[in-house]
């Protein structure tokens, strides 16, 4: 569903009660085009995963409003501290008076509890967050995967959806909301050739394969990617194929 014709922002349900909000960045602005995604979990205690940068706040909040009032947000989660993950965190906290930031313990300690209007709900590795409906989201620490030591991801046990942040970053501005086509090839293409002058954004730490294996062990059937299409299929196999490619 198009929620803003001028920007091309859309919102689409990619799994039961999970909506992808997408704003494309045209090739005229960024060579090759790009996109920013946020994910809304509809619930009596709704959760937003990633906020988008501050400039996108009007578009993201407008899209959320097509599903539920922004003021009803209860949790605002993100994988790590960068502008596109949490740039408009305080804008959302201002409107959603009962909302809490949700991040890793490291993120809460080193950044979020200082920069956010309210203290974070800090989740340790394997800790769960249960929404009002009983939907359970499990936090998985993934330091330096692909970057930032505070990085982690949420796994929705009800729909087997892994909110996987930057792991499968795809370029381009025209990306379907959900695909079962190859995204590994486009991911590697973007990693090595995506933005002129931009270095490889992967840290490739020595412990990365063990972390990939822990993510694959969740056996996700939907990967909620932050840039490009969400993906449906054998997520465990695709995650380990990415591990093989990264080395």
BELGI-V248759 format. One record per backbone hydrogen bond with DSSP energy under -1.0 kcal/mol. NH is the residue of the N-H (numbers start at 1). CO is the residue of the C=O. E is the energy in kcal/mol with one decimal. If there is no record, write none. Layout:
# BELGI-V248759
{{NH:CO:E} {NH:CO:E}}
This chain:
# BELGI-V248759
{{3:9:-2.8} {4:9:-1.5} {8:4:-2.2} {10:22:-2.3} {11:1:-2.3} {12:20:-1.9} {14:18:-2.5} {15:18:-1.3} {18:15:-2.5} {19:40:-2.7} {20:12:-3.3} {21:38:-3.3} {22:10:-2.3} {23:36:-2.2} {25:34:-3.3} {29:26:-1.7} {30:26:-2.3} {33:30:-2.8} {34:25:-2.1} {36:23:-2.0} {37:226:-2.3} {38:21:-2.0} {39:49:-2.1} {40:19:-2.5} {41:47:-3.5} {42:17:-2.9} {47:41:-1.6} {48:75:-2.4} {49:39:-3.4} {50:77:-3.4} {51:85:-2.3} {52:84:-1.2} {56:53:-1.5} {57:54:-1.5} {60:56:-2.8} {61:57:-2.7} {62:58:-1.6} {63:59:-2.0} {64:60:-2.4} {65:61:-1.9} {66:63:-1.6} {67:64:-2.5} {68:64:-2.6} {72:69:-1.9} {73:70:-1.9} {74:46:-2.5} {75:46:-2.0} {76:100:-2.6} {77:48:-2.8} {78:102:-1.4} {82:80:-1.1} {86:82:-2.6} {87:83:-2.7} {88:52:-1.5} {89:86:-1.8} {92:88:-2.0} {93:89:-2.5} {94:90:-1.8} {95:91:-1.2} {96:92:-3.3} {97:95:-1.2} {99:96:-1.7} {100:74:-2.0} {102:76:-2.4} {103:121:-1.4} {105:123:-1.0} {108:104:-2.5} {109:105:-2.2} {110:106:-2.8} {111:107:-2.1} {112:107:-2.5} {113:108:-1.8} {114:111:-1.5} {115:111:-2.5} {116:112:-2.6} {121:101:-3.7} {122:120:-1.1} {123:103:-2.6} {126:139:-2.8} {127:124:-2.4} {129:137:-2.9} {131:135:-2.8} {134:131:-1.8} {137:129:-2.8} {138:155:-2.7} {139:127:-2.9} {140:153:-2.6} {142:151:-2.6} {144:148:-2.5} {145:142:-1.9} {151:148:-1.4} {152:79:-1.1} {153:140:-2.2} {155:138:-2.2} {156:161:-3.2} {157:136:-2.4} {160:156:-1.4} {161:156:-1.2} {162:222:-2.7} {163:154:-3.0} {164:162:-1.3} {167:164:-2.2} {169:166:-1.1} {170:227:-1.8} {172:33:-2.0} {179:230:-2.1} {187:183:-1.9} {188:184:-2.5} {189:185:-2.5} {190:186:-2.3} {191:187:-2.4} {192:188:-1.9} {193:189:-2.2} {194:190:-2.3} {198:195:-2.3} {203:146:-3.2} {208:205:-1.7} {211:207:-1.5} {212:208:-2.8} {213:209:-2.4} {214:210:-1.7} {215:211:-2.1} {216:212:-2.7} {217:213:-1.8} {218:215:-1.3} {219:216:-2.2} {221:160:-2.6} {222:160:-1.7} {223:231:-2.8} {224:162:-2.7} {225:223:-1.2} {226:165:-2.3} {230:177:-2.0} {231:223:-2.2} {232:179:-2.4} {233:221:-2.1} {235:220:-2.0} {235:233:-1.6} {238:234:-1.9} {239:235:-2.7} {240:236:-2.1} {241:237:-1.9} {242:238:-2.1} {243:239:-2.1} {244:240:-2.2} {245:241:-1.8} {246:242:-2.8} {247:243:-2.2}}
